């Protein structure tokens, strides 16, 4: 703590007393950061070009830590297979666990299996069940790709990353920064505690509205996932309207 305070005081003093005669601060790292914008642009351009042609699609999320013998892995695989055979490309994070199960199920089906892989220090190793595989270094550009072309979100049990994706899509739909799409939580036993907290804590606190509870659907069976998606689009189109395309262009 003392070392941090000394460093901060030194930098403040240097800013106050700096003049042309002093040795300039080494800002070489700033140049490196500036050039990273091209890497970020490249991720967006490749993602837009490759994913725009793969539709309709469903993004599936869940833990990277769930092994193949786990019932939730097998549930995710079956959901993805049914979605693929129903005509939906399946998009996952491209890694192990639920992501692998989603890609594996889709890979065995009739529609493309897509993996949006991320470079991480651990856990993330690309699974072999991908017809289309994209690589990302930045979470934020990868998250845009999950949302931009998705016709539905299917969220299975997971950890912080899964909760992050769930909160992201709920926020974007709630604030109308993206179009309304089905957000389907799979696994009542896993999710019910969180959903109760939404209703019993967030609503009384005034941090969300009661109508926000209608943004998602809770199911347990693969067939219910498919039915929820088709029921949602029964009176509408899978293709975004002109207004929805405008929103998606401003994600």
C-alpha positions in Angstrom: 0.0 0.0 0.0 2.8 2.4 0.9 4.6 1.7 -2.4 1.4 2.5 -4.3 0.9 5.7 -2.4 4.6 6.7 -3.1 4.2 6.0 -6.8 1.0 8.0 -7.0 2.5 10.9 -5.2 5.6 10.8 -7.5 3.4 10.8 -10.6 1.3 13.7 -9.3 4.5 15.7 -8.5 5.9 15.0 -12.0 2.7 16.2 -13.6 2.8 19.4 -11.6 6.4 20.2 -12.3 6.9 18.8 -15.8 8.3 21.3 -18.4 10.3 20.9 -21.7 13.7 20.6 -19.9 12.6 17.4 -18.0 13.0 13.9 -19.4 9.6 12.9 -21.0 7.6 10.1 -19.4 8.0 6.8 -21.3 4.7 6.4 -23.1 5.7 3.7 -25.6 2.9 1.5 -24.2 0.4 4.1 -25.4 1.5 3.6 -29.0 1.0 -0.1 -28.6 -2.5 0.4 -27.2 -3.4 2.7 -30.1 -2.4 0.1 -32.7 -4.6 -2.6 -31.0 -7.6 -0.8 -32.5 -6.7 -2.5 -35.8 -6.7 -5.9 -34.1 -10.2 -5.1 -32.7 -11.4 -3.9 -36.0 -10.2 -7.1 -37.6 -12.2 -9.2 -35.2 -15.4 -7.2 -35.9 -14.9 -7.3 -39.7 -14.3 -11.0 -39.8 -17.1 -11.7 -37.5 -19.6 -9.6 -39.5 -18.5 -11.1 -42.8 -18.7 -14.7 -41.7 -21.7 -14.7 -39.4 -24.1 -12.5 -41.5 -24.6 -15.4 -43.9 -25.3 -18.0 -41.1 -28.9 -17.5 -40.1 -31.2 -18.1 -38.4 -29.0 -19.0 -35.5 -29.3 -19.6 -31.8 -26.5 -18.8 -29.3 -26.1 -21.3 -26.5 -24.2 -20.6 -23.2 -23.1 -22.7 -20.2 -20.2 -23.7 -18.1 -16.8 -24.7 -19.6 -16.3 -27.0 -16.6 -19.1 -29.6 -17.1 -17.7 -33.0 -18.3 -19.3 -35.1 -21.1 -20.7 -37.6 -18.6 -22.7 -34.9 -16.8 -26.5 -34.9 -17.5 -26.4 -31.2 -18.3 -23.8 -31.8 -21.0 -26.0 -34.4 -22.5 -29.0 -32.1 -22.2 -27.1 -29.3 -24.1 -26.1 -31.7 -26.8 -29.7 -32.8 -27.3 -31.0 -29.3 -27.4 -28.4 -28.3 -30.0 -29.2 -31.3 -32.1 -32.9 -30.5 -32.2 -32.2 -26.9 -33.0 -29.9 -27.8 -35.8 -32.4 -30.2 -37.3 -35.1 -27.6 -36.9 -33.0 -25.3 -39.2 -31.1 -23.2 -36.7 -27.3 -22.8 -36.8 -25.9 -23.2 -33.3 -23.4 -20.7 -32.0 -21.3 -21.4 -28.8 -18.1 -20.1 -27.3 -16.2 -22.9 -29.0 -14.6 -24.3 -25.8 -15.2 -27.3 -23.6 -18.1 -28.2 -21.4 -21.5 -27.0 -22.4 -19.9 -25.1 -25.3 -18.6 -28.4 -26.7 -21.9 -30.1 -26.1 -23.7 -27.4 -28.1 -21.2 -27.7 -31.0 -21.3 -31.5 -30.9 -25.1 -31.6 -31.1 -25.2 -29.1 -33.9 -22.3 -30.8 -35.7 -24.4 -34.0 -35.8 -27.4 -32.1 -37.1 -28.4 -30.5 -40.4 -27.3 -26.9 -39.7 -23.9 -25.3 -39.1 -22.1 -25.5 -35.8 -20.3 -22.3 -35.0 -17.6 -21.6 -32.4 -16.6 -18.1 -31.3 -13.3 -19.0 -29.6 -11.6 -16.8 -27.1 -7.9 -16.8 -26.1 -7.7 -17.4 -22.3 -4.8 -18.4 -19.9 -6.8 -21.5 -19.0 -10.0 -23.5 -19.7 -10.5 -22.4 -23.3 -9.4 -25.0 -25.8 -11.3 -25.1 -29.1 -13.5 -28.2 -29.4 -13.4 -30.2 -32.6 -17.1 -29.9 -33.5 -17.1 -26.7 -35.4 -18.1 -26.1 -39.0 -17.2 -22.4 -38.6 -14.6 -21.3 -36.1 -13.6 -17.8 -35.3 -10.9 -16.6 -32.9 -11.1 -13.6 -30.6 -8.8 -11.9 -28.2 -11.3 -9.5 -26.8 -14.5 -10.4 -24.9 -16.4 -7.3 -26.0 -16.1 -8.0 -29.7 -17.0 -11.6 -29.2 -20.0 -10.7 -27.2 -21.3 -8.5 -30.0 -21.2 -11.5 -32.3 -23.2 -13.6 -29.9 -26.0 -11.0 -30.0 -26.0 -9.4 -33.4 -27.2 -12.4 -35.5 -28.9 -14.5 -32.8 -32.6 -15.4 -33.2 -32.7 -16.7 -29.6 -30.5 -17.2 -26.5 -30.4 -20.5 -24.7 -28.7 -20.4 -21.3 -27.7 -23.5 -19.4 -26.1 -23.8 -16.0 -22.8 -21.9 -15.8 -20.5 -19.6 -13.9 -19.5 -16.0 -14.1 -19.1 -16.0 -17.9 -22.5 -17.5 -18.4 -24.1 -14.9 -15.9 -22.2 -12.2 -17.8 -23.8 -13.2 -21.1 -27.2 -13.5 -19.5 -27.0 -10.1 -17.9 -25.7 -8.6 -21.2 -28.7 -9.8 -23.3 -31.2 -9.0 -20.6 -29.8 -5.5 -20.4 -29.7 -5.0 -24.2 -33.3 -6.1 -24.6 -34.5 -4.2 -21.6 -33.0 -1.0 -22.8 -34.1 -1.7 -26.4 -30.5 -1.6 -27.7 -31.3 -4.8 -29.5 -34.4 -6.5 -30.7 -36.6 -8.6 -28.5 -35.6 -12.3 -28.9 -36.4 -15.4 -26.8 -34.1 -15.7 -23.8 -34.5 -19.3 -22.6 -33.0 -20.5 -19.3 -32.7 -24.3 -19.1 -32.8 -26.0 -15.7 -35.3 -25.0 -13.0 -33.3 -26.4 -10.1 -30.3 -24.3 -11.1 -31.9 -21.0 -12.1 -34.9 -20.7 -9.8 -33.0 -19.2 -6.9 -31.7 -16.4 -9.1 -35.1 -15.8 -10.6 -36.7 -15.6 -7.1 -34.0 -13.0 -6.2 -35.0 -11.0 -9.2 -38.7 -11.0 -8.1 -38.2 -10.8 -4.3 -35.3 -8.4 -4.1 -34.8 -6.4 -7.3 -38.4 -5.5 -7.9 -39.1 -4.3 -4.3 -35.8 -2.4 -4.5 -37.0 -0.7 -7.6 -34.0 -1.7 -9.7 -36.0 -3.6 -12.3 -39.7 -3.5 -13.3 -42.1 -6.3 -12.9 -42.5 -6.4 -16.7 -38.7 -7.3 -16.9 -39.6 -10.7 -15.6 -41.3 -11.5 -18.9 -38.0 -11.1 -20.8 -37.0 -14.7 -20.2 -38.6 -18.2 -20.1 -37.6 -21.1 -17.8 -37.7 -24.6 -19.2 -36.3 -28.1 -18.5 -36.8 -30.2 -21.7 -35.2 -29.9 -25.1 -38.6 -29.9 -26.8 -39.7 -26.9 -24.6 -36.7 -24.9 -25.9 -37.8 -25.5 -29.5 -41.4 -24.8 -28.8 -40.6 -21.5 -27.0 -38.6 -20.3 -30.0 -41.3 -21.2 -32.6 -44.1 -19.9 -30.4 -42.3 -16.6 -30.1 -41.9 -16.2 -33.9 -45.4 -17.6 -34.7 -46.8 -14.1 -35.3 -43.6 -12.5 -36.5 -40.5 -13.1 -38.7 -37.1 -14.4 -37.9 -35.7 -11.7 -40.0 -35.2 -8.4 -38.2 -37.4 -5.5 -39.3 -35.8 -2.3 -40.6 -36.1 -0.7 -37.2 -34.5 -3.7 -35.5 -31.7 -3.7 -38.0 -31.0 -0.1 -37.1 -30.8 -1.0 -33.4 -28.4 -3.9 -34.2 -26.2 -1.6 -36.2 -25.7 0.5 -33.0 -24.8 -2.4 -30.6 
